Amino acid sequence: MPATNRQLRLQSRPKGLLAPDDLQLVESPVLELKEGEALARVKYLSIDPTMRVWMAVDTYLPAVAIGEVMRALGLAEIVESRHAEFKKGDKVMGMTGLQDWVVIRAQEKMPFQKVPSIPFVSDTTFLGVLGITGLTACFGLTEIAKPQKGETLVVSAAAGATGSIAGQIGKIHGCRVVGIAGTDEKCKWLTDDLGFDAAINYKHPDWKEKLAAATPNGIDIDYENVGGEIMQEVLSRMNLFGRVALCGLISGYTKQDPGFANLGIVIVKRLRVQGFLIIDYVSRFMEGATQLGKWKMFGKLKDRETIVEGLGKAPDAINMLFSGGNTGKLIVKL
Ligand SMILES: NC(=O)c1ccc[n+]([C@@H]2O[C@H](COP(=O)([O-])OP(=O)(O)OC[C@H]3O[C@@H](n4cnc5c(N)ncnc54)[C@H](OP(=O)(O)O)[C@@H]3O)[C@@H](O)[C@H]2O)c1
């Protein structure tokens, strides 16, 4: 048993990007395990845009309380167990929080799941393409947008964890896929490695013209991760009866979202805009992960990870999501 646990606790609600003191690194004692509990060492933390939202407001989950360990999805290894379901050495995934050690209790509101050991599949894959990220892309695209062969799909934040998988699933379904991302290098990865038909760097002044040139037949599906000006521009190029899978609005997470200037376009173009949350698909996770696993095994899905080392770097890592510092899935390794 370790004597102490390092934890990042929420000290203040961030305004804009995280400030150095918003999360405070504290040491607290690791208590003796009670019957029904297991102690696990956290190995990897999934760094997700929704964490910034959890720090600020109640949404689909209550905001993290001031003083509480910051909520985060993580992958951990059981080191001692008095829990009926887990034994020493098991790898598990769940809401570990930003800390070195987690005590897993029998009656967790969000139960931990065992992570399978599969040859040639790294543990971090279960936080990325075979985890929540891949599942979000998979269900968001196939269930909400329902892509058809020959349609044009535009994905924003396309070189990120969710967008890079959503775009490739669009290719699997026979779509023309155009990604929008924040650097030329990311755009090159999308077209040269992932098989996107085109990729537009939205930081170039002529990106709107380039988007128009890359979507000569208009846009049938918007897989929207960003919102704001990007979404506005994409919607202006949508075809009649186009579909918008509203996955996220990251451009508004660190600042007041200015709202949508021309919502009338949804009427004029008869668009179907549907938001979704991956937690609605919990009962189908195994089905989705099996499909993603097959695509990955047959080389139809490629994934990339950006790994940041050390618990103390987690606040910087969260900020990287908003500055575009990551390509693919962002993970903190402990
Ligand atoms: N609905 C759900 O259940 C669900 C589940 C998971 C994730 N999501 C949403 O999916 C989106 C992507 O999440 P993720 O975990 O895959 O993160 P991610 O895409 O790996 O990382 C975020 C990326 O967004 C881009 N970005 C940040 N601020 C931007 C801005 N103002 N304008 C344009 N691009 C910006 C950055 O790339 P650039 O370099 O390209 O700017 C950054 O790398 C988020 O909106 C998230 O909230 C939703």
The ligand as a Tripos MOL2 file, in Angstrom:
@<TRIPOS>MOLECULE
LIG
   48    52     1     0     0
SMALL
NO_CHARGES

@<TRIPOS>ATOM
      1 N1        -21.1030   14.2260  -27.7000 N.am      1 LIG1
      2 C1        -20.2690   13.4110  -27.0720 C.2       1 LIG1
      3 O1        -20.6670   12.4440  -26.4180 O.2       1 LIG1
      4 C2        -18.7940   13.6950  -27.1520 C.ar      1 LIG1
      5 C3        -17.8410   12.7460  -26.7180 C.ar      1 LIG1
      6 C4        -16.4770   13.0410  -26.8880 C.ar      1 LIG1
      7 C5        -16.0920   14.2570  -27.4350 C.ar      1 LIG1
      8 N2        -17.0520   15.1420  -27.8030 N.ar      1 LIG1
      9 C6        -16.6980   16.4290  -28.4240 C.3       1 LIG1
     10 O2        -15.9260   16.1600  -29.5770 O.3       1 LIG1
     11 C7        -15.0570   17.2430  -29.8400 C.3       1 LIG1
     12 C8        -13.6410   16.7080  -29.9950 C.3       1 LIG1
     13 O3        -13.2410   16.0980  -28.7750 O.3       1 LIG1
     14 P1        -11.9040   15.2350  -28.6940 P.3       1 LIG1
     15 O4        -11.8660   14.6130  -27.3620 O.co2     1 LIG1
     16 O5        -11.8280   14.3660  -29.8950 O.co2     1 LIG1
     17 O6        -10.7980   16.3560  -28.7350 O.3       1 LIG1
     18 P2         -9.7160   16.5690  -29.8700 P.3       1 LIG1
     19 O7        -10.4390   16.7920  -31.1500 O.co2     1 LIG1
     20 O8         -8.6900   15.5020  -29.8060 O.co2     1 LIG1
     21 O9         -9.0070   17.9100  -29.4070 O.3       1 LIG1
     22 C9         -9.6310   19.1390  -29.5900 C.3       1 LIG1
     23 C10        -9.1960   19.7920  -30.9170 C.3       1 LIG1
     24 O10       -10.1090   20.8150  -31.2350 O.3       1 LIG1
     25 C11        -9.4780   21.8000  -32.0110 C.3       1 LIG1
     26 N3         -9.9110   23.1130  -31.5280 N.ar      1 LIG1
     27 C12        -9.8080   23.5880  -30.2640 C.ar      1 LIG1
     28 N4        -10.3230   24.8310  -30.1910 N.ar      1 LIG1
     29 C13       -10.7410   25.1490  -31.4510 C.ar      1 LIG1
     30 C14       -11.3350   26.3000  -32.0260 C.ar      1 LIG1
     31 N5        -11.6320   27.3910  -31.2990 N.pl3     1 LIG1
     32 N6        -11.6220   26.2770  -33.3570 N.ar      1 LIG1
     33 C15       -11.3310   25.1910  -34.1070 C.ar      1 LIG1
     34 N7        -10.7710   24.0630  -33.6100 N.ar      1 LIG1
     35 C16       -10.4690   24.0540  -32.2970 C.ar      1 LIG1
     36 C17        -7.9650   21.6210  -31.8250 C.3       1 LIG1
     37 O11        -7.3810   21.2220  -33.0620 O.3       1 LIG1
     38 P3         -6.9400   22.2570  -34.2140 P.3       1 LIG1
     39 O12        -5.4380   22.2690  -34.2310 O.co2     1 LIG1
     40 O13        -7.5190   21.6530  -35.4400 O.co2     1 LIG1
     41 O14        -7.5010   23.6020  -33.8570 O.co2     1 LIG1
     42 C18        -7.8390   20.4850  -30.8220 C.3       1 LIG1
     43 O15        -6.7800   19.6080  -31.0950 O.3       1 LIG1
     44 C19       -15.2210   18.2100  -28.6640 C.3       1 LIG1
     45 O16       -16.1150   19.2330  -29.0330 O.3       1 LIG1
     46 C20       -15.8290   17.3430  -27.5870 C.3       1 LIG1
     47 O17       -16.5670   18.0870  -26.6490 O.3       1 LIG1
     48 C21       -18.3720   14.8930  -27.6800 C.ar      1 LIG1
@<TRIPOS>BOND
     1     1     2 1
     2     2     3 2
     3     2     4 1
     4     4     5 ar
     5     4    48 ar
     6     5     6 ar
     7     6     7 ar
     8     7     8 ar
     9     8     9 1
    10     8    48 ar
    11     9    10 1
    12     9    46 1
    13    10    11 1
    14    11    12 1
    15    11    44 1
    16    12    13 1
    17    13    14 1
    18    14    15 2
    19    14    16 1
    20    14    17 1
    21    17    18 1
    22    18    19 2
    23    18    20 1
    24    18    21 1
    25    21    22 1
    26    22    23 1
    27    23    24 1
    28    23    42 1
    29    24    25 1
    30    25    26 1
    31    25    36 1
    32    26    27 ar
    33    26    35 ar
    34    27    28 ar
    35    28    29 ar
    36    29    30 ar
    37    29    35 ar
    38    30    31 1
    39    30    32 ar
    40    32    33 ar
    41    33    34 ar
    42    34    35 ar
    43    36    37 1
    44    36    42 1
    45    37    38 1
    46    38    39 2
    47    38    40 1
    48    38    41 1
    49    42    43 1
    50    44    45 1
    51    44    46 1
    52    46    47 1
@<TRIPOS>SUBSTRUCTURE
     1 LIG1         1 GROUP 0 **** ****
